[in-house]
């Protein structure tokens, strides 16, 4: 009985750490695509998406592709799309 109680206690203590893990880091390809967007879209971010940063800025640029420069539009097209709901795309096989 003591072993059973110990196992349950250990599982209860370890469970929160399983859920607290950080999501995996973006692949080098995704990091390069993001850097290319930041470089190509620097002017568009200040004019079209002023005041937005990070994910909000990328979402703004994607939502306003008709208003951004051709270089920015090209860089955005190379950035992987996330499926609805914000889940990361499945790994390539």
N, C-alpha and C positions, 0 to 999 in steps of 0.2 A: 504494500500500500504506500509506503514511503517513496519508493521509486516512481510510482505513478504520479504522486503529488509533485515530486521534483521535476519530472518531465513536463507536466502541465505548467508549472511555474516558469521553467526555462523557456517554453514556447511562448508564454504570455509576455515575457521580458524581451524576447528576440523579435516578436512580430512587428512592433513599431519600426524597428530599424530596417526591415525589409521594405516597408512602404516609404521610408525617408530617403531612399537612394536617389541620386540625381539622374536625370535622363542622360542617355549617351551623348557624347560630344558629336557635333556635326562632322561629317567626313571631310577630308581635305578638299574634295571637289566642291562641296557645298560652301565651305569657307572661302574658296577662291571665287566662286560665283557671287557670293555676298560682297566680297571686296571689290569685284568688278562693278557691281551695281552701285556701291558707295562712291566709287571713283567716277563712273560714267554719269551718275545721276546727282552729283553734288549740287549743281545749279538748279536742277528740277526740284530737289528737296527744299531748297530755300524759297523757290517761287511758288511751287504747287502745293507742297506739304509743310509749310512753315510751322514750326512749333511742335512737330511730331518727331519722335525718336524711336530707334530700335524697330521692333516688329510693327508698331503703328505706322512708321514712315514707309516701310516696305509695303504694307497693306494699302496705304494711301497712293503710293506710286502705281501699284497694280490696278487700283480702282480708277486711276486717271491716266491710263496709257495713251489716251487720245490727246492729252495735253503735254506729254513729255517729249524730250528731244529724241531723234532717231537712235542715237548712241545709247541713251538710257533705255529705250524700248527694246533694243537688241540685247542689252545686258539682262534686262528683266526676263526676256524670253528664255534665257539660259539658266535661270534660277529654278530649281525643282519646285513643283507645286505640292502643297500639302493637301491631303484629302480633307473633306469637310469634317468639322469637329476638332481640328487642330492636332490630330494624331499624326505622328511622323510616318512618312511613307514606308512601305515594307522594304526590307533589304533586297538588293539586287541578287539574282541567283546566277 
